[in-house]
């Protein structure tokens, strides 16, 4: 999967794609066992403006490209493959609206030919900080990024409680049985699982904040793999959910334990997520938001 909505150009999609071993980038909430998430006001969409014509002085494209989470009053956590390999004049914005695609469509009608005005209508501009070692090896590719935002502008537009980050080694401390017994769910703005049609597979939907339960599958040093199998009551992530949150209930508290990075192409089976309780993730986040 790519980390961007399918309506983006092939060149842009390739620029945003994550390179991770033999897996393909993931990013969206499936339709099965999923529900709207208007209450998850800390979960937002990453919006970008950029240029793809011969006049780089002004942007000519605008779209939402990934998901993410507010982890304090001015820090939006997402994935590094969402914020790297863009044209030089890319600008990033964050929206915490429930229906980002609807807002973009409305703003595009009100501001034709002005991508920057469209972005400002739905989102607040910020500054991206990608992990300096991304892309690293598959064992830990450092696929983590934050967008620093003007806190006053965010507060003026949205009300939310920042997500709680995990304590060091929180997932390791659960042990195999504890992980199997822990409730997990994902959230994001991505598309739905693959639908087979005359032209092949398509991924409908996207741009509206959704959530879905997932089950524990496997844990290693940098990654937690979560099962998205429908018969077990799970939903899962798909295209556009990259950078979005994977929550777990730890000690009775909803905790942001990982971010969606990759998975299987049709969005049926597995969500591969970057852990936030590891030394590397905590070290990257410490200048921007205080880990637990």
Number of C-alpha atoms within 10 A of each C-alpha: 25 29 32 33 26 20 8 15 12 10 9 17 19 15 19 22 20 26 17 19 10 7 16 19 28 32 35 39 34 33 21 18 19 21 16 18 17 16 11 20 19 22 31 31 35 32 24 25 24 23 20 15 11 7 9 14 10 17 20 16 19 23 24 27 31 34 37 32 30 27 23 20 18 20 22 30 29 32 28 27 28 30 27 20 14 19 14 9 14 18 21 24 25 30 26 27 22 23 20 25 20 14 18 23 13 14 19 18 10 13 15 10 13 16 23 20 17 24 28 16 17 22 27 20 22 19 16 22 18 22 22 13 13 17 19 14 12 14 12 19 19 23 28 28 26 28 24 22 21 14 14 10 13 19 12 8 13 12 11 16 13 19 21 18 23 23 17 16 14 17 24 15 11 14 11 14 8 14 20 14 12 15 16 24 23 28 33 39 38 35 28 26 26 18 11 11 8 6 6 8 12 16 20 16 19 27 27 21 29 29 26 25 26 28 24 20 16 14 18 12 14 20 21 22 22 27 22 29 19 17 9 12 14 22 31 38 46 38 36 33 40 40 38 33 32 32 24 23 15 20 8 7 10 17 20 26 26 27 31 38 34 31 28 17 19 21 27 22 18 25 33 27 27 28 29 29 23 20 14 13 22 20 13 19 21 11 9 18 19 13 18 11
